[in-house]
Amino acid sequence: MSKSPGQAYNPYDESAEAAAVEELDEFDDLDGDTTGDFDLDARRALRRVAGLSTELEDVTEVEYRRLRLERVVLVGVWPGGSFTDAENSLAELAALAETAGSQVLEGLAQRRLKPDPATFVGSGKVEELREVVQAQGADTVIVDGELSASQLRNLEDKVGVKVVDRTMLILDIFAQHAKSREGKAQVELAQLEYLSQRLRGWGASLSRQAGGRAGGAGGGVGTRGPGETKLETDRRRIRTRVAKLRRELAGMRVARDTKRADRRRHAVPAVSIVGYTNAGKSSLLNRLTGAGVLVEDALFATLDPTVRRSQTQEGRGYTLADTVGFVRHLPHELVESFRSTLEEAADADLLVHVVDGSHPDPEGQLTAVRAVLADIGAGGVREVVAINKSDAADPMVVARLLRNEPHAISVSARTGAGVDKLRALIESELPQPPVEVDALVPYDHGELVARMHSVGEVLSVDHEAGGTRVRARVPEALAAALEPYSVARR
């Protein structure tokens, strides 16, 4: 959805409605074609251009500012833990800011038990922040936390530049990267849910609750001026748009659930690749299946899940799904909006949890991802931990993770080291079909033997005069089809 520089984003733009008719194509289980290179080129071509104005504007439609980050200063509150934890948190915020297209100039952290209710950081740190902004020539402050409407307004008034919180920044990155119809709808829903709690007037025309004679002394009947009326109109339009998006996403969820039900009906095991953002999930999927999905060294490069078919050494088929990456304090609005997508992990038979072994705090990544998995009902799914980027990681860190994590294996999606062992581990952890059969299948029913290889676990095969004798574990539906040829009945 293109916008000219300086034009505020309007969620009711008719171009958004036109984009909603695009075909939903992120789940192509059979097609192995790749457009990853084209996606990457297109994304780089849309990087933000430095020099655009970031002055606060009077928004005439629903108040919704599209972020145009350029030169930013970071600020965070450090409630506890080591100073290394504070540094890691600010480093992650800097990576998020750079992913959004900004240039990080400086970062400040204040040790406080809890954020200041008025300005998030204390009054002294606010003054220091204002001086840093002026000295560095920054146009935006990014806060490592979620701000209330009053904190946002107070901090903007005091530092004199635009203030963006962590949630708004992540939502903006998601808005940049979403491509599919469902992904765009999910992001817009999350943005509007976030906005509805913080709707206020940034421009002069919306800053007054009453105007003209209505603002005279005494107040009373008729004192509600155009400012409040405007906000009420915006709230109503947001509620209308949110309701429409929820209906659209409910329809898309039906299609997704139908595909899942089809896989379950055919007893195809499902494996989901989960993990922290930029841990290398898409690269690992490419190594395992040759999917050719977009790979970029950036946070939240993958928003639209990709499902690809794979098979074991014996020919048994299963699916591998690449899912959206997680992050610490993932905005609640995103978790709710992407719930239908995230449930791909909850419905899986096995999770491949990818962790960046070269990250300063890989255990923190594991904890953050598992917290989100528990929130979406996937906490009890069987898990295999893939310690990625082993070629760049500290061997001592890798050894520690291997010692502390059961069913863990060290891999490198870049070099391919350990990928074959990971594939074998995945195959060994797949759920076994429930029914063991011993059948003598006539040679003119070879399709049954092929199905046993495809969806079952073949134990032995012998070719006899009367047909192919196969001992295997198979799903119940196939066991019923093989019942007439059961050796026990002969």
MOUR-V214951 format. One record per residue. N is the residue number from 1. RES is the residue in one small letter. SS is DSSP state (a for helix, b for strand, c for the rest). PHI is phi in whole degrees, 0 to 359 (999 if undefined). Layout:
BEGIN
N|RES|SS|PHI  N|RES|SS|PHI
END
This chain:
BEGIN
1|m|c|999  2|s|c|281  3|k|c|223  4|s|c|283  5|p|c|303  6|g|c|89  7|q|c|271  8|a|c|288  9|y|c|286  10|n|c|243  11|p|c|293  12|y|c|255  13|d|c|300  14|e|a|297  15|s|a|295  16|a|a|294  17|e|a|293  18|a|a|294  19|a|a|292  20|a|c|288  21|v|c|266  22|e|c|295  23|e|c|289  24|l|c|281  25|d|c|225  26|e|c|285  27|f|c|251  28|d|c|246  29|d|c|287  30|l|c|251  31|d|c|278  32|g|c|260  33|d|c|298  34|t|c|233  35|t|c|237  36|g|a|302  37|d|a|297  38|f|a|294  39|d|a|300  40|l|a|295  41|d|a|299  42|a|a|295  43|r|a|294  44|r|a|294  45|a|a|293  46|l|c|258  47|r|c|300  48|r|c|287  49|v|c|261  50|a|c|293  51|g|c|103  52|l|c|287  53|s|c|292  54|t|c|237  55|e|c|295  56|l|c|295  57|e|c|237  58|d|c|275  59|v|c|270  60|t|c|273  61|e|c|264  62|v|c|307  63|e|c|290  64|y|c|203  65|r|c|267  66|r|c|284  67|l|c|293  68|r|c|235  69|l|c|282  70|e|c|229  71|r|b|247  72|v|b|236  73|v|b|242  74|l|b|262  75|v|b|214  76|g|b|215  77|v|b|253  78|w|b|247  79|p|c|283  80|g|c|183  81|g|c|84  82|s|c|277  83|f|a|295  84|t|a|298  85|d|a|298  86|a|a|296  87|e|a|296  88|n|a|296  89|s|a|295  90|l|a|292  91|a|a|296  92|e|a|294  93|l|a|297  94|a|a|296  95|a|a|296  96|l|a|297  97|a|a|297  98|e|a|292  99|t|a|298  100|a|c|283  101|g|c|102  102|s|c|252  103|q|b|249  104|v|b|276  105|l|b|262  106|e|b|197  107|g|b|227  108|l|b|237  109|a|b|225  110|q|b|241  111|r|b|276  112|r|c|219  113|l|c|292  114|k|c|206  115|p|c|298  116|d|b|293  117|p|c|294  118|a|c|265  119|t|c|229  120|f|b|72  121|v|c|258  122|g|c|293  123|s|a|298  124|g|a|295  125|k|a|290  126|v|a|298  127|e|a|295  128|e|a|297  129|l|a|297  130|r|a|298  131|e|a|294  132|v|a|295  133|v|a|300  134|q|a|292  135|a|a|293  136|q|a|273  137|g|c|71  138|a|c|282  139|d|c|244  140|t|b|213  141|v|b|246  142|i|b|248  143|v|b|261  144|d|c|276  145|g|c|171  146|e|c|256  147|l|c|263  148|s|c|281  149|a|a|298  150|s|a|291  151|q|a|297  152|l|a|299  153|r|a|294  154|n|a|297  155|l|a|291  156|e|a|297  157|d|a|297  158|k|a|277  159|v|a|267  160|g|c|81  161|v|c|226  162|k|b|295  163|v|b|241  164|v|b|234  165|d|b|265  166|r|a|299  167|t|a|296  168|m|a|299  169|l|a|294  170|i|a|295  171|l|a|299  172|d|a|293  173|i|a|296  174|f|a|299  175|a|a|296  176|q|a|292  177|h|a|266  178|a|c|291  179|k|c|237  180|s|c|284  181|r|a|301  182|e|a|292  183|g|a|300  184|k|a|295  185|a|a|295  186|q|a|297  187|v|a|294  188|e|a|298  189|l|a|299  190|a|a|297  191|q|a|296  192|l|a|291  193|e|a|297  194|y|a|295  195|l|a|294  196|s|a|299  197|q|c|274  198|r|c|228  199|l|c|294  200|r|c|199  201|g|c|263  202|w|c|271  203|g|c|271  204|a|a|296  205|s|a|291  206|l|a|256  207|s|c|274  208|r|c|259  209|q|c|276  210|a|c|211  211|g|c|222  212|g|a|63  213|r|a|295  214|a|a|296  215|g|a|268  216|g|c|290  217|a|c|296  218|g|c|100  219|g|c|61  220|g|c|89  221|v|c|299  222|g|c|84  223|t|c|274  224|r|c|281  225|g|c|271  226|p|a|295  227|g|a|298  228|e|a|292  229|t|a|299  230|k|a|297  231|l|a|295  232|e|a|297  233|t|a|298  234|d|a|296  235|r|a|299  236|r|a|295  237|r|a|293  238|i|a|295  239|r|a|299  240|t|a|296  241|r|a|293  242|v|a|298  243|a|a|298  244|k|a|294  245|l|a|296  246|r|a|297  247|r|a|295  248|e|a|297  249|l|a|293  250|a|a|296  251|g|a|295  252|m|a|292  253|r|a|294  254|v|a|300  255|a|a|297  256|r|a|294  257|d|a|296  258|t|a|296  259|k|a|294  260|r|a|296  261|a|a|297  262|d|a|294  263|r|a|294  264|r|a|294  265|r|a|296  266|h|c|268  267|a|c|57  268|v|c|267  269|p|b|298  270|a|b|245  271|v|b|240  272|s|b|248  273|i|b|265  274|v|b|237  275|g|b|156  276|y|b|293  277|t|c|299  278|n|c|67  279|a|c|277  280|g|c|106  281|k|a|295  282|s|a|294  283|s|a|298  284|l|a|291  285|l|a|299  286|n|a|298  287|r|a|293  288|l|a|283  289|t|a|233  290|g|c|68  291|a|c|293  292|g|c|72  293|v|c|282  294|l|c|301  295|v|c|234  296|e|c|212  297|d|c|280  298|a|c|208  299|l|c|286  300|f|c|56  301|a|c|292  302|t|c|248  303|l|c|243  304|d|c|266  305|p|c|299  306|t|b|238  307|v|b|246  308|r|b|229  309|r|b|274  310|s|b|217  311|q|b|209  312|t|c|284  313|q|c|299  314|e|c|275  315|g|c|98  316|r|c|285  317|g|b|275  318|y|b|205  319|t|b|251  320|l|b|240  321|a|b|243  322|d|b|269  323|t|c|247  324|v|c|296  325|g|c|284  326|f|b|255  327|v|c|205  328|r|c|300  329|h|c|54  330|l|c|300  331|p|c|307  332|h|a|301  333|e|a|299  334|l|a|288  335|v|a|300  336|e|a|291  337|s|a|291  338|f|c|266  339|r|a|302  340|s|a|296  341|t|a|287  342|l|a|293  343|e|a|292  344|e|a|303  345|a|a|286  346|a|a|294  347|d|c|272  348|a|c|284  349|d|c|275  350|l|b|207  351|l|b|251  352|v|b|259  353|h|b|270  354|v|b|270  355|v|b|235  356|d|b|281  357|g|c|293  358|s|c|269  359|h|c|286  360|p|c|299  361|d|c|223  362|p|a|294  363|e|a|296  364|g|a|296  365|q|a|296  366|l|a|301  367|t|a|295  368|a|a|296  369|v|a|293  370|r|a|294  371|a|a|295  372|v|a|291  373|l|a|300  374|a|a|295  375|d|a|293  376|i|c|260  377|g|c|84  378|a|c|252  379|g|c|293  380|g|c|264  381|v|c|285  382|r|c|302  383|e|b|225  384|v|b|242  385|v|b|262  386|a|b|253  387|i|b|274  388|n|b|274  389|k|c|62  390|s|c|296  391|d|c|291  392|a|c|250  393|a|c|273  394|d|c|290  395|p|a|304  396|m|a|292  397|v|a|293  398|v|a|298  399|a|a|297  400|r|a|295  401|l|a|294  402|l|a|297  403|r|a|285  404|n|a|269  405|e|c|251  406|p|c|290  407|h|c|55  408|a|b|249  409|i|b|212  410|s|b|267  411|v|c|221  412|s|c|221  413|a|c|293  414|r|c|287  415|t|c|264  416|g|c|91  417|a|c|295  418|g|c|80  419|v|a|293  420|d|a|297  421|k|a|294  422|l|a|295  423|r|a|299  424|a|a|295  425|l|a|294  426|i|a|300  427|e|a|298  428|s|a|289  429|e|a|267  430|l|c|297  431|p|c|296  432|q|c|279  433|p|c|302  434|p|c|280  435|v|b|246  436|e|b|265  437|v|b|234  438|d|b|227  439|a|b|232  440|l|b|254  441|v|b|267  442|p|c|303  443|y|a|296  444|d|a|277  445|h|a|239  446|g|a|296  447|e|a|295  448|l|a|291  449|v|a|295  450|a|a|297  451|r|a|294  452|m|a|297  453|h|a|290  454|s|a|285  455|v|a|244  456|g|c|243  457|e|b|244  458|v|b|281  459|l|b|265  460|s|b|202  461|v|b|224  462|d|b|225  463|h|b|259  464|e|b|246  465|a|c|296  466|g|c|272  467|g|b|149  468|t|b|262  469|r|b|266  470|v|b|232  471|r|b|256  472|a|b|202  473|r|b|255  474|v|b|224  475|p|c|295  476|e|a|299  477|a|a|299  478|l|a|289  479|a|a|299  480|a|a|295  481|a|a|292  482|l|a|271  483|e|a|305  484|p|a|297  485|y|a|253  486|s|b|296  487|v|a|295  488|a|a|296  489|r|a|276  490|r|c|275
END
